[in-house]
């Protein structure tokens, strides 16, 4: 009888374990089939493409499963990504995920010790990178002896960052692609577009000058020289182009 009872107990336990295993397998298959991500919305990204952002978030085993992602990123933000302060991941439905990207507000960069040091609108260094990022201008002509991450760039006139921010916002507004901003010792500003140098003079009438610039650049595309706009105003309309002597 003892043998029979033990055998019966083992049979019952085995049956229960088998049922549990089948239930787990069914649950896993259900989750894999019914929580597969088919749609991803990415918002707030500028420096990274949608595909790059998705690659950062949806990495690792079962990364295309909304339930797994919701558990993985519950009450957690993705950090330590260059030019990104944080990312929020929210599951809209079993097949849809939304990724909100919060990028650092970068105005320009300077070169220092073979690094590209990116700064925000207040001149605070927010990133040190080994590679250039498209769409952010190099700023030259500034004098500084050292650069410290997360501290202001120690320039003589901190107001220069307001001018840099204004310029970057305006060139973006008018869909212009700027390579470099140069500040002279006399506080004059020169913008570089490929082989074209645009002399703006001091930081005055910048909106009017850059708005005019969007129509001027196509007319001299492919040429090399200096576009003189130091004295341009809505009243004077003073603009001249001096080609380089090659």
MDAnalysis code that builds the backbone (N, CA, C; Angstrom):
import MDAnalysis as mda
import numpy as np

u = mda.Universe.empty(738, n_residues=246, atom_resindex=np.repeat(np.arange(246), 3), trajectory=True)
u.add_TopologyAttr("name", ["N", "CA", "C"] * 246)
u.add_TopologyAttr("resid", np.arange(1, 247))
u.add_TopologyAttr("resname", ["UNK", "UNK", "UNK", "UNK", "UNK", "UNK", "UNK", "UNK", "UNK", "UNK", "UNK", "UNK", "UNK", "UNK", "UNK", "UNK", "UNK", "UNK", "UNK", "UNK", "UNK", "UNK", "UNK", "UNK", "UNK", "UNK", "UNK", "UNK", "UNK", "UNK", "UNK", "UNK", "UNK", "UNK", "UNK", "UNK", "UNK", "UNK", "UNK", "UNK", "UNK", "UNK", "UNK", "UNK", "UNK", "UNK", "UNK", "UNK", "UNK", "UNK", "UNK", "UNK", "UNK", "UNK", "UNK", "UNK", "UNK", "UNK", "UNK", "UNK", "UNK", "UNK", "UNK", "UNK", "UNK", "UNK", "UNK", "UNK", "UNK", "UNK", "UNK", "UNK", "UNK", "UNK", "UNK", "UNK", "UNK", "UNK", "UNK", "UNK", "UNK", "UNK", "UNK", "UNK", "UNK", "UNK", "UNK", "UNK", "UNK", "UNK", "UNK", "UNK", "UNK", "UNK", "UNK", "UNK", "UNK", "UNK", "UNK", "UNK", "UNK", "UNK", "UNK", "UNK", "UNK", "UNK", "UNK", "UNK", "UNK", "UNK", "UNK", "UNK", "UNK", "UNK", "UNK", "UNK", "UNK", "UNK", "UNK", "UNK", "UNK", "UNK", "UNK", "UNK", "UNK", "UNK", "UNK", "UNK", "UNK", "UNK", "UNK", "UNK", "UNK", "UNK", "UNK", "UNK", "UNK", "UNK", "UNK", "UNK", "UNK", "UNK", "UNK", "UNK", "UNK", "UNK", "UNK", "UNK", "UNK", "UNK", "UNK", "UNK", "UNK", "UNK", "UNK", "UNK", "UNK", "UNK", "UNK", "UNK", "UNK", "UNK", "UNK", "UNK", "UNK", "UNK", "UNK", "UNK", "UNK", "UNK", "UNK", "UNK", "UNK", "UNK", "UNK", "UNK", "UNK", "UNK", "UNK", "UNK", "UNK", "UNK", "UNK", "UNK", "UNK", "UNK", "UNK", "UNK", "UNK", "UNK", "UNK", "UNK", "UNK", "UNK", "UNK", "UNK", "UNK", "UNK", "UNK", "UNK", "UNK", "UNK", "UNK", "UNK", "UNK", "UNK", "UNK", "UNK", "UNK", "UNK", "UNK", "UNK", "UNK", "UNK", "UNK", "UNK", "UNK", "UNK", "UNK", "UNK", "UNK", "UNK", "UNK", "UNK", "UNK", "UNK", "UNK", "UNK", "UNK", "UNK", "UNK", "UNK", "UNK", "UNK", "UNK", "UNK", "UNK", "UNK", "UNK", "UNK", "UNK", "UNK", "UNK", "UNK", "UNK", "UNK"])
u.atoms.positions = np.array([
    [0.816, -1.210, 0.000],
    [0.000, 0.000, 0.000],
    [0.850, 1.260, 0.000],
    [1.938, 1.179, 0.777],
    [2.839, 2.338, 0.844],
    [3.417, 2.650, -0.522],
    [3.800, 1.605, -1.246],
    [4.375, 1.793, -2.589],
    [3.333, 2.406, -3.508],
    [2.084, 1.910, -3.392],
    [1.001, 2.403, -4.235],
    [0.736, 3.884, -3.968],
    [0.697, 4.248, -2.670],
    [0.454, 5.661, -2.319],
    [1.572, 6.558, -2.848],
    [2.839, 6.114, -2.683],
    [3.979, 6.911, -3.169],
    [3.919, 7.069, -4.686],
    [3.598, 5.959, -5.343],
    [3.521, 5.990, -6.804],
    [2.404, 6.930, -7.257],
    [1.270, 6.885, -6.542],
    [0.137, 7.745, -6.864],
    [0.491, 9.221, -6.635],
    [1.233, 9.491, -5.533],
    [1.642, 10.872, -5.227],
    [2.566, 11.406, -6.307],
    [3.525, 10.560, -6.727],
    [4.459, 10.974, -7.783],
    [3.701, 11.255, -9.070],
    [2.716, 10.401, -9.354],
    [1.908, 10.569, -10.572],
    [1.145, 11.903, -10.529],
    [0.570, 12.199, -9.351],
    [-0.192, 13.443, -9.204],
    [0.724, 14.660, -9.345],
    [1.879, 14.602, -8.673],
    [2.839, 15.719, -8.739],
    [3.321, 15.915, -10.170],
    [3.620, 14.789, -10.823],
    [4.071, 14.869, -12.213],
    [2.989, 15.488, -13.093],
    [1.749, 15.087, -12.836],
    [0.636, 15.634, -13.615],
    [0.481, 17.132, -13.400],
    [0.603, 17.546, -12.146],
    [0.487, 18.982, -11.824],
    [1.610, 19.765, -12.497],
    [2.833, 19.252, -12.400],
    [3.980, 19.923, -13.019],
    [3.822, 20.001, -14.527],
    [3.296, 18.923, -15.098],
    [3.076, 18.912, -16.552],
    [2.061, 19.966, -16.954],
    [0.969, 20.049, -16.172],
    [-0.058, 21.058, -16.453],
    [0.515, 22.467, -16.318],
    [1.300, 22.670, -15.255],
    [1.924, 23.989, -15.055],
    [2.863, 24.329, -16.196],
    [3.653, 23.341, -16.639],
    [4.589, 23.566, -17.740],
    [3.847, 23.907, -19.023],
    [2.765, 23.163, -19.278],
    [1.965, 23.455, -20.469],
    [1.358, 24.857, -20.380],
    [0.877, 25.204, -19.163],
    [0.277, 26.531, -18.964],
    [1.313, 27.635, -19.204],
    [2.538, 27.407, -18.720],
    [3.610, 28.397, -18.911],
    [3.938, 28.534, -20.391],
    [4.034, 27.393, -21.080],
    [4.355, 27.421, -22.508],
    [3.261, 28.158, -23.280],
    [2.000, 27.842, -22.943],
    [0.871, 28.513, -23.603],
    [0.919, 30.017, -23.331],
    [1.222, 30.399, -22.078],
    [1.289, 31.820, -21.710],
    [2.404, 32.525, -22.474],
    [3.573, 31.870, -22.563],
    [4.713, 32.457, -23.282],
    [4.379, 32.641, -24.755],
    [3.799, 31.596, -25.352],
    [3.418, 31.679, -26.764],
    [2.391, 32.786, -26.970],
    [1.442, 32.898, -26.049],
    [0.412, 33.940, -26.148],
    [1.035, 35.329, -26.093],
    [1.953, 35.521, -25.141],
    [2.618, 36.820, -24.989],
    [3.440, 37.147, -26.229],
    [4.179, 36.157, -26.744],
    [5.019, 36.382, -27.917],
    [4.184, 36.738, -29.137],
    [3.032, 36.117, -29.270],
    [2.203, 36.337, -30.447],
    [1.325, 37.574, -30.338],
    [0.865, 37.881, -29.140],
    [-0.120, 38.951, -28.971],
    [0.457, 40.273, -28.476],
    [1.744, 40.301, -28.161],
    [2.370, 41.549, -27.709],
    [3.562, 41.924, -28.592],
    [3.536, 41.455, -29.812],
    [4.613, 41.788, -30.742],
    [4.436, 43.216, -31.244],
    [5.508, 43.999, -31.166],
    [5.452, 45.409, -31.562],
    [5.476, 45.520, -33.080],
    [4.488, 46.211, -33.618],
    [4.420, 46.444, -35.059],
    [4.526, 47.929, -35.411],
    [4.264, 48.795, -34.417],
    [4.302, 50.241, -34.669],
    [5.069, 50.936, -33.557],
    [6.017, 51.803, -33.957],
    [6.796, 52.573, -32.982],
    [6.754, 54.046, -33.376],
    [6.335, 54.902, -32.451],
    [6.341, 56.344, -32.662],
    [7.535, 56.936, -31.899],
    [8.320, 57.759, -32.593],
    [9.466, 58.418, -31.972],
    [9.272, 59.922, -32.099],
    [9.349, 60.635, -30.996],
    [9.162, 62.086, -31.002],
    [10.280, 62.775, -30.231],
    [10.630, 63.986, -30.677],
    [11.615, 64.804, -29.977],
    [13.043, 64.599, -30.435],
    [13.289, 63.669, -31.354],
    [14.664, 63.387, -31.792],
    [15.083, 64.302, -32.930],
    [16.305, 64.808, -32.839],
    [16.903, 65.641, -33.880],
    [18.239, 65.050, -34.318],
    [19.085, 64.751, -33.330],
    [20.423, 64.254, -33.641],
    [20.435, 62.798, -34.084],
    [19.443, 62.050, -33.682],
    [19.385, 60.638, -34.029],
    [18.150, 60.350, -34.877],
    [18.294, 59.426, -35.836],
    [17.157, 59.034, -36.658],
    [16.213, 58.152, -35.842],
    [15.023, 57.951, -36.365],
    [14.070, 57.072, -35.685],
    [14.642, 55.665, -35.511],
    [15.334, 55.188, -36.546],
    [15.916, 53.849, -36.485],
    [16.992, 53.757, -35.413],
    [17.816, 54.815, -35.282],
    [18.856, 54.810, -34.257],
    [18.254, 54.808, -32.852],
    [17.201, 55.600, -32.657],
    [16.541, 55.647, -31.352],
    [15.927, 54.288, -31.029],
    [15.276, 53.684, -32.008],
    [14.671, 52.368, -31.799],
    [15.729, 51.327, -31.456],
    [16.908, 51.449, -32.100],
    [17.988, 50.512, -31.807],
    [18.514, 50.657, -30.395],
    [18.506, 51.893, -29.860],
    [18.964, 52.123, -28.487],
    [17.978, 51.541, -27.462],
    [16.693, 51.658, -27.767],
    [15.660, 51.239, -26.822],
    [15.351, 49.751, -26.942],
    [15.176, 49.302, -28.185],
    [14.740, 47.926, -28.412],
    [15.936, 47.019, -28.664],
    [16.739, 46.843, -27.626],
    [17.905, 45.974, -27.725],
    [17.788, 44.845, -26.705],
    [18.423, 43.724, -27.023],
    [18.386, 42.602, -26.107],
    [17.291, 41.610, -26.457],
    [17.217, 40.487, -25.722],
    [16.220, 39.450, -25.972],
    [14.796, 39.979, -25.846],
    [13.924, 39.548, -26.743],
    [12.497, 39.907, -26.725],
    [12.278, 41.420, -26.760],
    [13.191, 42.126, -27.404],
    [13.102, 43.590, -27.432],
    [11.946, 44.088, -28.292],
    [11.370, 43.210, -29.121],
    [10.240, 43.618, -29.948],
    [8.903, 43.239, -29.320],
    [8.936, 43.030, -28.003],
    [7.727, 42.650, -27.280],
    [7.321, 43.793, -26.347],
    [6.090, 44.276, -26.491],
    [5.648, 45.437, -25.721],
    [5.555, 45.142, -24.227],
    [5.162, 43.940, -23.873],
    [5.046, 43.600, -22.459],
    [6.420, 43.563, -21.802],
    [7.394, 43.015, -22.502],
    [8.766, 42.971, -21.986],
    [9.313, 44.384, -21.826],
    [9.070, 45.242, -22.831],
    [9.552, 46.626, -22.755],
    [8.886, 47.380, -21.603],
    [7.579, 47.155, -21.404],
    [6.874, 47.862, -20.332],
    [7.436, 47.485, -18.969],
    [7.854, 46.229, -18.816],
    [8.450, 45.794, -17.550],
    [9.876, 46.322, -17.421],
    [10.613, 46.269, -18.528],
    [12.016, 46.680, -18.525],
    [12.181, 48.162, -18.214],
    [11.281, 48.995, -18.752],
    [11.432, 50.437, -18.606],
    [10.379, 51.069, -17.692],
    [9.728, 50.269, -16.857],
    [8.738, 50.820, -15.929],
    [9.419, 51.760, -14.930],
    [8.929, 53.002, -14.889],
    [9.478, 54.039, -13.984],
    [10.987, 54.220, -14.168],
    [11.455, 54.040, -15.386],
    [12.891, 54.148, -15.645],
    [13.116, 54.907, -16.938],
    [14.050, 55.856, -16.907],
    [14.408, 56.611, -18.092],
    [15.768, 56.159, -18.609],
    [15.920, 56.181, -19.930],
    [17.204, 55.836, -20.529],
    [18.091, 57.066, -20.492],
    [19.273, 56.920, -19.943],
    [20.209, 58.036, -19.838],
    [21.579, 57.623, -20.394],
    [22.543, 58.523, -20.234],
    [23.929, 58.270, -20.656],
    [24.046, 58.033, -22.155],
    [23.226, 58.737, -22.939],
    [23.340, 58.722, -24.392],
    [23.761, 60.120, -24.822],
    [24.810, 60.245, -25.637],
    [25.271, 61.570, -26.063],
    [24.143, 62.404, -26.668],
    [24.044, 63.664, -26.251],
    [23.081, 64.647, -26.730],
    [21.646, 64.368, -26.280],
    [21.461, 63.358, -25.435],
    [20.115, 63.040, -24.943],
    [20.116, 63.110, -23.421],
    [19.187, 63.877, -22.863],
    [19.093, 63.963, -21.412],
    [18.280, 62.800, -20.851],
    [17.281, 62.346, -21.620],
    [16.487, 61.196, -21.175],
    [15.578, 60.728, -22.298],
    [15.090, 59.495, -22.158],
    [14.078, 58.941, -23.064],
    [12.998, 58.280, -22.224],
    [11.751, 58.523, -22.583],
    [10.613, 57.871, -21.929],
    [9.977, 56.885, -22.901],
    [9.703, 55.691, -22.412],
    [9.064, 54.671, -23.244],
    [7.689, 54.361, -22.674],
    [6.661, 54.474, -23.497],
    [5.301, 54.166, -23.057],
    [4.644, 53.220, -24.057],
    [3.943, 52.227, -23.520],
    [3.241, 51.255, -24.353],
    [1.808, 51.754, -24.570],
    [1.461, 52.031, -25.835],
    [0.140, 52.547, -26.164],
    [-0.901, 51.426, -26.221],
    [-0.514, 50.311, -26.793],
    [-1.346, 49.113, -26.833],
    [-0.406, 47.936, -27.060],
    [-0.905, 46.691, -27.068],
    [0.001, 45.543, -27.191],
    [0.930, 45.570, -28.398],
    [0.581, 46.355, -29.431],
    [1.390, 46.364, -30.653],
    [2.023, 47.723, -30.948],
    [1.838, 48.697, -30.057],
    [2.301, 50.064, -30.321],
    [3.086, 50.621, -29.143],
    [4.244, 51.200, -29.453],
    [5.103, 51.794, -28.432],
    [5.459, 53.220, -28.858],
    [5.511, 54.122, -27.882],
    [5.911, 55.500, -28.142],
    [7.196, 55.801, -27.377],
    [8.161, 56.403, -28.060],
    [9.434, 56.783, -27.441],
    [9.562, 58.300, -27.494],
    [9.588, 58.940, -26.336],
    [9.785, 60.388, -26.249],
    [11.249, 60.669, -25.944],
    [11.885, 61.425, -26.837],
    [13.309, 61.747, -26.701],
    [13.446, 63.182, -26.213],
    [14.214, 63.372, -25.144],
    [14.475, 64.711, -24.613],
    [15.952, 65.022, -24.844],
    [16.213, 65.803, -25.896],
    [17.600, 66.084, -26.268],
    [18.140, 67.313, -25.533],
    [19.430, 67.329, -25.375],
    [20.093, 68.499, -24.809],
    [20.077, 69.621, -25.845],
    [19.828, 70.843, -25.380],
    [19.762, 71.986, -26.292],
    [21.175, 72.430, -26.650],
    [21.659, 71.982, -27.796],
    [23.031, 72.270, -28.214],
    [23.028, 73.429, -29.198],
    [23.877, 74.429, -28.949],
    [23.946, 75.606, -29.809],
    [25.141, 75.550, -30.763],
    [26.236, 74.936, -30.330],
    [27.442, 74.878, -31.159],
    [28.502, 74.042, -30.465],
    [29.698, 74.015, -31.087],
    [30.794, 73.280, -30.463],
    [32.125, 73.947, -30.755],
    [33.098, 73.686, -29.904],
    [34.469, 74.140, -30.101],
    [35.376, 72.916, -30.104],
    [36.539, 73.069, -30.677],
    [37.510, 71.979, -30.680],
    [38.517, 72.209, -29.558],
    [38.776, 71.149, -28.785],
    [39.687, 71.276, -27.651],
    [40.324, 69.923, -27.366],
    [41.642, 69.878, -27.417],
    [42.410, 68.660, -27.149],
    [41.880, 67.472, -27.957],
    [41.691, 67.718, -29.260],
    [41.247, 66.689, -30.197],
    [39.862, 66.137, -29.868],
    [39.078, 66.945, -29.151],
    [37.702, 66.575, -28.837],
    [36.767, 67.668, -29.360],
    [35.547, 67.268, -29.653],
    [34.521, 68.221, -30.036],
    [33.654, 68.476, -28.807],
    [33.756, 69.698, -28.278],
    [33.079, 70.054, -27.034],
    [31.807, 70.846, -27.366],
    [30.667, 70.239, -27.126],
    [29.380, 70.841, -27.467],
    [28.820, 71.617, -26.275],
    [28.284, 72.794, -26.562],
    [27.749, 73.636, -25.485],
    [26.308, 74.043, -25.786],
    [25.568, 74.389, -24.710],
    [24.172, 74.771, -24.871],
    [24.038, 76.282, -25.005],
    [22.811, 76.767, -24.922],
    [22.539, 78.188, -25.126],
    [23.202, 79.092, -24.092],
    [23.548, 78.534, -22.930],
    [24.205, 79.310, -21.886],
    [25.731, 79.131, -21.896],
    [26.231, 78.403, -22.889],
    [27.670, 78.192, -22.976],
    [28.181, 77.067, -22.106],
    [27.288, 76.286, -21.517],
    [27.699, 75.167, -20.660],
    [28.032, 73.953, -21.522],
    [29.185, 73.369, -21.283],
    [29.614, 72.201, -22.050],
    [28.752, 71.006, -21.641],
    [27.997, 70.467, -22.596],
    [27.072, 69.368, -22.277],
    [27.550, 68.023, -22.812],
    [28.552, 68.046, -23.714],
    [28.995, 66.783, -24.298],
    [30.403, 66.918, -24.860],
    [31.199, 65.877, -24.674],
    [32.531, 65.789, -25.278],
    [32.514, 64.574, -26.194],
    [32.743, 64.780, -27.480],
    [32.599, 63.680, -28.442],
    [33.847, 63.563, -29.307],
    [34.003, 62.379, -29.889],
    [35.109, 62.119, -30.802],
    [34.725, 62.386, -32.247],
    [33.432, 62.523, -32.505],
    [32.953, 62.740, -33.857],
    [32.065, 63.976, -33.925],
    [32.031, 64.581, -35.112],
    [31.173, 65.740, -35.318],
    [29.732, 65.283, -35.509],
    [28.816, 66.158, -35.120],
    [27.398, 65.882, -35.316],
    [26.859, 66.837, -36.362],
    [26.242, 66.267, -37.372],
    [25.711, 67.066, -38.470],
    [24.643, 68.039, -37.978],
    [24.706, 69.267, -38.499],
    [23.691, 70.256, -38.157],
    [24.066, 71.189, -37.027],
    [25.223, 70.955, -36.397],
    [25.682, 71.828, -35.314],
    [26.955, 72.529, -35.771],
    [27.006, 73.862, -35.733],
    [28.160, 74.573, -36.276],
    [29.368, 74.607, -35.334],
    [30.539, 74.598, -35.952],
    [31.782, 74.844, -35.229],
    [31.878, 76.344, -34.957],
    [32.281, 76.713, -33.756],
    [32.439, 78.125, -33.395],
    [33.916, 78.393, -33.167],
    [34.467, 79.354, -33.903],
    [35.878, 79.703, -33.784],
    [36.022, 81.185, -33.447],
    [37.224, 81.551, -33.031],
    [37.509, 82.939, -32.681],
    [37.334, 83.238, -31.207],
    [36.823, 82.271, -30.445],
    [36.650, 82.468, -29.007],
    [37.954, 82.128, -28.287],
    [38.284, 82.889, -27.270],
    [39.499, 82.636, -26.491],
    [39.134, 81.992, -25.152],
    [39.753, 80.854, -24.877],
    [39.548, 80.170, -23.593],
    [40.772, 79.305, -23.323],
    [41.086, 79.124, -22.042],
    [42.288, 78.380, -21.662],
    [41.994, 76.946, -21.250],
    [40.761, 76.664, -20.884],
    [40.420, 75.307, -20.478],
    [38.952, 75.044, -20.749],
    [38.593, 73.772, -20.770],
    [37.206, 73.369, -20.974],
    [36.879, 72.269, -19.966],
    [35.792, 72.444, -19.232],
    [35.375, 71.460, -18.228],
    [33.943, 71.047, -18.524],
    [33.711, 69.751, -18.605],
    [32.380, 69.231, -18.896],
    [31.383, 69.675, -17.827],
    [30.215, 70.114, -18.271],
    [29.101, 70.562, -17.427],
    [29.376, 71.904, -16.732],
    [30.394, 72.614, -17.218],
    [30.667, 73.966, -16.724],
    [30.680, 74.932, -17.905],
    [30.456, 76.237, -17.641],
    [30.439, 77.212, -18.740],
    [31.799, 77.317, -19.429],
    [31.778, 77.509, -20.730],
    [32.999, 77.762, -21.474],
    [33.524, 79.130, -21.047],
    [34.754, 79.202, -20.498],
    [35.253, 80.460, -19.925],
    [35.741, 81.456, -20.980],
    [34.800, 82.147, -21.611],
    [35.149, 83.143, -22.614],
    [35.096, 84.535, -21.988],
    [35.692, 85.484, -22.672],
    [35.778, 86.847, -22.145],
    [34.404, 87.512, -22.081],
    [33.579, 87.294, -23.118],
    [32.258, 87.914, -23.171],
    [31.174, 86.833, -23.243],
    [30.532, 86.495, -22.133],
    [29.497, 85.448, -22.122],
    [28.296, 85.769, -23.014],
    [28.121, 87.060, -23.377],
    [26.990, 87.435, -24.226],
    [27.105, 86.830, -25.619],
    [28.284, 86.336, -25.953],
    [28.493, 85.752, -27.277],
    [27.586, 84.542, -27.484],
    [27.228, 83.848, -26.404],
    [26.392, 82.655, -26.541],
    [24.965, 83.009, -26.964],
    [24.509, 84.182, -26.581],
    [23.197, 84.636, -27.022],
    [23.186, 84.837, -28.530],
    [24.296, 85.385, -29.050],
    [24.413, 85.577, -30.499],
    [24.471, 84.239, -31.226],
    [25.219, 83.296, -30.658],
    [25.334, 81.965, -31.268],
    [23.975, 81.292, -31.331],
    [23.218, 81.352, -30.228],
    [21.898, 80.736, -30.192],
    [20.971, 81.388, -31.212],
    [21.019, 82.715, -31.286],
    [20.180, 83.431, -32.251],
    [20.503, 82.992, -33.673],
    [21.786, 82.888, -33.974],
    [22.204, 82.492, -35.326],
    [21.751, 81.072, -35.641],
    [21.989, 80.132, -34.733],
    [21.614, 78.739, -34.993],
    [20.100, 78.592, -35.133],
    [19.348, 79.339, -34.359],
    [17.889, 79.275, -34.476],
    [17.423, 79.847, -35.816],
    [18.065, 80.923, -36.254],
    [17.665, 81.559, -37.506],
    [18.029, 80.711, -38.723],
    [19.227, 80.125, -38.724],
    [19.609, 79.308, -39.878],
    [18.718, 78.065, -39.960],
    [18.300, 77.545, -38.800],
    [17.360, 76.422, -38.808],
    [15.987, 76.869, -39.304],
    [15.587, 78.058, -38.887],
    [14.288, 78.598, -39.293],
    [14.204, 78.743, -40.799],
    [15.314, 79.175, -41.423],
    [15.321, 79.406, -42.862],
    [15.952, 78.257, -43.647],
    [16.092, 77.101, -42.991],
    [16.576, 75.876, -43.644],
    [17.942, 76.058, -44.319],
    [18.846, 76.700, -43.596],
    [20.209, 76.880, -44.092],
    [21.144, 75.929, -43.361],
    [22.158, 75.470, -44.050],
    [23.131, 74.550, -43.455],
    [24.463, 75.270, -43.284],
    [24.785, 75.597, -42.048],
    [25.976, 76.385, -41.742],
    [27.105, 75.473, -41.251],
    [28.330, 75.771, -41.711],
    [29.480, 74.962, -41.314],
    [30.179, 75.535, -40.074],
    [30.337, 76.856, -40.076],
    [31.158, 77.457, -39.005],
    [30.726, 78.888, -38.739],
    [30.873, 79.294, -37.485],
    [30.651, 80.682, -37.073],
    [31.974, 81.218, -36.532],
    [32.411, 82.339, -37.070],
    [33.665, 82.934, -36.604],
    [33.394, 84.290, -35.961],
    [33.972, 84.488, -34.764],
    [33.867, 85.773, -34.071],
    [35.224, 86.464, -34.088],
    [35.257, 87.649, -34.694],
    [36.495, 88.421, -34.731],
    [36.710, 89.173, -33.426],
    [37.903, 89.675, -33.259],
    [38.217, 90.438, -32.050],
    [37.402, 91.714, -31.947],
    [36.946, 92.217, -33.101],
    [36.121, 93.430, -33.117],
    [34.633, 93.099, -32.970],
    [34.350, 91.836, -32.553],
    [32.988, 91.342, -32.335],
    [32.216, 91.153, -33.647],
    [32.926, 91.170, -34.770],
    [32.275, 90.900, -36.047],
    [32.002, 89.407, -36.177],
    [30.983, 89.089, -36.953],
    [30.555, 87.695, -37.118],
    [30.660, 87.302, -38.585],
    [31.256, 86.139, -38.827],
    [31.347, 85.601, -40.189],
    [30.799, 84.183, -40.192],
    [29.898, 83.920, -41.122],
    [29.331, 82.583, -41.281],
    [29.965, 81.901, -42.489],
    [30.178, 80.606, -42.391],
    [30.804, 79.859, -43.480],
    [29.820, 78.820, -44.024],
    [29.563, 78.899, -45.324],
    [28.734, 77.942, -46.046],
    [29.572, 77.391, -47.200],
    [30.137, 76.233, -47.022],
    [31.036, 75.665, -48.040],
    [32.132, 76.683, -48.362],
    [32.200, 77.162, -49.598],
    [33.253, 78.106, -49.995],
    [32.791, 79.559, -49.926],
    [31.629, 79.784, -49.351],
    [31.104, 81.145, -49.223],
    [31.262, 81.626, -47.792],
    [31.861, 82.811, -47.639],
    [31.970, 83.472, -46.339],
    [30.976, 84.622, -46.312],
    [30.189, 84.683, -45.242],
    [29.185, 85.734, -45.117],
    [29.547, 86.631, -43.951],
    [29.921, 87.873, -44.249],
    [30.293, 88.836, -43.211],
    [29.040, 89.574, -42.747],
    [28.687, 89.372, -41.475],
    [27.477, 89.985, -40.924],
    [27.757, 91.246, -40.112],
    [29.026, 91.501, -39.826],
    [29.341, 92.616, -38.940],
    [29.025, 92.232, -37.500],
    [28.648, 93.225, -36.681],
    [28.297, 92.934, -35.291],
    [26.910, 92.294, -35.216],
    [26.566, 91.825, -34.031],
    [25.307, 91.098, -33.839],
    [24.116, 92.045, -33.842],
    [23.861, 92.644, -35.004],
    [22.720, 93.546, -35.165],
    [21.949, 93.148, -36.417],
    [20.633, 93.354, -36.380],
    [19.784, 93.046, -37.537],
    [19.986, 91.606, -38.029],
    [20.269, 90.685, -37.119],
    [20.571, 89.321, -37.539],
    [19.386, 88.648, -38.233],
    [18.198, 88.877, -37.732],
    [17.024, 88.254, -38.350],
    [16.860, 88.732, -39.787],
    [16.975, 90.043, -40.017],
    [16.819, 90.584, -41.357],
    [17.924, 90.081, -42.291],
    [19.151, 90.006, -41.771],
    [20.274, 89.581, -42.614],
    [20.157, 88.113, -43.014],
    [19.829, 87.274, -42.057],
    [19.772, 85.842, -42.365],
    [18.521, 85.514, -43.181],
    [17.441, 86.254, -42.986],
    [16.266, 86.074, -43.833],
    [16.603, 86.408, -45.284],
    [17.374, 87.466, -45.505],
    [17.821, 87.835, -46.847],
    [18.802, 86.793, -47.386],
    [19.588, 86.241, -46.497],
    [20.620, 85.277, -46.882],
    [20.035, 84.035, -47.544],
    [18.849, 83.641, -47.116],
    [18.241, 82.439, -47.687],
    [17.964, 82.599, -49.184],
    [17.790, 83.842, -49.651],
    [17.560, 84.089, -51.071],
    [18.866, 84.358, -51.824],
    [19.887, 84.837, -51.099],
    [21.154, 85.175, -51.741],
    [22.015, 83.949, -52.037],
    [22.055, 83.011, -51.100],
    [22.950, 81.861, -51.256],
    [22.680, 81.040, -52.517],
    [21.425, 80.765, -52.877],
    [21.204, 80.008, -54.120],
    [21.751, 80.713, -55.357],
    [21.815, 82.047, -55.333],
    [22.294, 82.797, -56.484],
    [23.806, 82.668, -56.680],
    [24.530, 82.383, -55.588],
    [25.998, 82.277, -55.685],
    [26.474, 80.857, -55.382],
    [25.558, 79.905, -55.448],
    [25.913, 78.512, -55.175],
    [26.986, 78.021, -56.135],
    [27.979, 77.335, -55.601],
    [29.072, 76.810, -56.414],
    [30.233, 77.770, -56.580],
    [30.051, 79.008, -56.130],
    [31.110, 80.013, -56.235],
    [31.921, 80.045, -54.939],
    [33.026, 80.784, -54.980],
    [33.883, 80.960, -53.815],
    [34.133, 82.442, -53.615],
    [33.879, 82.912, -52.409],
    [34.096, 84.330, -52.158],
    [33.421, 84.795, -50.878],
    [33.320, 86.127, -50.752],
    [32.770, 86.725, -49.533],
    [31.530, 87.535, -49.843],
    [30.470, 87.247, -49.106],
    [29.231, 88.000, -49.229],
    [29.220, 89.040, -48.123],
    [29.252, 90.321, -48.522],
    [29.359, 91.405, -47.535],
    [27.958, 91.902, -47.174],
    [27.599, 91.687, -45.874],
    [26.288, 92.115, -45.398],
    [26.393, 92.937, -44.113],
    [27.586, 93.478, -43.860],
    [27.786, 94.218, -42.609],
    [26.835, 95.397, -42.474],
    [26.551, 96.048, -43.579],
    [25.747, 97.272, -43.527],
    [24.311, 97.058, -44.002],
    [23.917, 95.793, -44.080],
    [22.566, 95.509, -44.568],
    [21.520, 95.825, -43.503],
    [20.487, 96.539, -43.905],
    [19.288, 96.763, -43.088],
    [18.090, 96.713, -44.026],
    [16.909, 96.735, -43.468],
    [15.707, 96.744, -44.290],
    [15.642, 98.002, -45.150],
    [16.315, 99.085, -44.692],
    [16.286, 100.345, -45.422],
    [17.389, 100.407, -46.494],
    [18.629, 100.032, -46.125],
    [19.754, 100.191, -47.053],
    [19.811, 99.086, -48.111],
    [19.434, 97.850, -47.737],
    [19.528, 96.685, -48.633],
    [20.949, 96.489, -49.158],
    [21.949, 96.921, -48.390],
    [23.342, 96.910, -48.848],
    [23.947, 95.508, -48.777],
    [24.191, 94.909, -49.956],
    [24.799, 93.587, -50.066],
    [25.719, 93.589, -51.275],
    [26.891, 92.965, -51.118],
    [27.799, 92.824, -52.262],
    [28.542, 91.492, -52.152],
    [28.904, 90.950, -53.306],
    [29.643, 89.683, -53.330],
    [31.001, 89.915, -53.965],
    [32.054, 89.505, -53.243],
    [33.419, 89.642, -53.726],
    [33.996, 88.248, -53.978],
    [34.057, 87.821, -55.238],
    [34.578, 86.473, -55.515],
    [36.068, 86.369, -55.229],
    [36.492, 85.175, -54.847],
    [37.914, 84.943, -54.622],
    [38.649, 84.904, -55.956],
    [39.872, 85.354, -55.933],
    [40.716, 85.302, -57.125],
    [41.513, 84.020, -57.118],
    [41.035, 83.006, -57.829],
    [41.698, 81.697, -57.856],
    [42.790, 81.670, -58.926],
])
